[in-house]
Amino acid sequence: MKLAASPAQDQLQAFQDALESFRARGLTAHALSELARGQSALLAALPEKFSEVLHQLMDRLESSALFSEESCSFSQRDLVDSLQMWADKASLRISGSASI
């Protein structure tokens, strides 16, 4: 019998889907940021540092969207890679707490 996903796991999946959509240029940086910042169950299930890091990354991503890649001090590709790393670590943390 498969256990139902927790709200935090559902929100993490929604974030990962949105990140993939952003990579494919189907979602704007602002829309991704709004979704990420609204994942209250996910952020509540993680240590506070995760929230701080996510907000910093989203601030940088939104700033980078205001400029062309060449004129911005933040590389969108590097930021997306960092967001993926954040999601991977959040997944490990969420799945680790779900098995306890």
C-alpha atoms as one frame of an Amber mdcrd trajectory, in Angstrom:
protein
   0.000   0.000   0.000   1.435   3.356  -1.046   1.324   6.149   1.508  -0.169
   9.488   0.486   2.290  12.308  -0.034   2.448  14.958   2.649   1.518  18.573
   1.869   5.235  19.423   2.035   6.060  16.695  -0.511   3.235  17.897  -2.766
   4.529  21.460  -2.580   8.093  20.345  -3.256   6.868  18.503  -6.356   4.972
  21.622  -7.461   8.154  23.673  -7.009  10.230  21.169  -8.982   7.624  21.156
 -11.777   7.638  24.970 -11.837  11.448  25.039 -11.920  11.391  22.682 -14.897
   8.809  24.913 -16.600  11.032  27.944 -15.953  13.981  26.114 -17.533  11.837
  25.442 -20.604  10.866  29.142 -20.675   7.226  28.304 -19.940   7.216  30.239
 -16.672   8.570  33.664 -15.772  11.024  34.319 -12.947   8.323  36.307 -11.153
   5.802  33.452 -11.405   8.377  30.929 -10.166   9.257  33.219  -7.286   5.615
  33.694  -6.294   5.037  29.952  -6.323   8.228  29.237  -4.356   7.495  31.846
  -1.709   3.950  30.513  -1.301   4.971  26.971  -0.389   4.151  27.416   3.305
   3.808  23.719   4.196   7.133  22.923   2.536   8.978  25.797   4.169   7.462
  24.975   7.573   8.654  21.362   7.261  12.256  22.429   6.639  14.812  24.097
   8.916  14.650  27.909   8.836  17.909  28.130   6.879  16.171  26.525   3.878
  13.655  29.363   3.784  16.401  31.989   4.027  18.382  30.424   1.196  15.319
  30.004  -1.021  14.307  33.648  -0.542  17.846  34.833  -1.349  17.958  32.725
  -4.501  14.514  33.929  -5.600  15.539  37.573  -5.011  18.581  37.048  -7.236
  16.553  35.255  -9.901  13.991  38.050 -10.037  16.802  40.615 -10.252  18.500
  38.705 -13.035  15.255  38.709 -15.038  15.380  42.510 -15.182  18.639  42.505
 -17.165  20.105  40.715 -20.113  22.381  37.809 -19.233  25.496  39.827 -20.118
  24.706  42.829 -17.936  23.580  41.009 -14.831  25.939  39.928 -12.085  23.790
  36.819 -11.491  23.849  34.028 -14.049  20.340  32.625 -14.453  21.799  29.229
 -15.315  23.821  29.199 -12.069  20.776  30.341 -10.098  18.603  27.599 -11.604
  21.325  25.073 -10.766  21.370  26.398  -7.190  17.573  26.171  -6.992  17.758
  22.564  -8.189  20.373  21.821  -5.535  18.076  23.453  -2.945  15.171  21.264
  -4.124  17.337  18.126  -4.008  18.461  18.867  -0.448  14.891  19.732   0.580
  13.728  16.415  -0.882  16.317  14.517   1.142  15.302  16.371   4.281  11.544
  15.854   3.672  11.889  12.173   2.774  14.163  11.613   5.775  11.627  13.116
   8.165   8.752  11.225   6.513  10.386   7.874   7.258  10.815   8.598  10.968
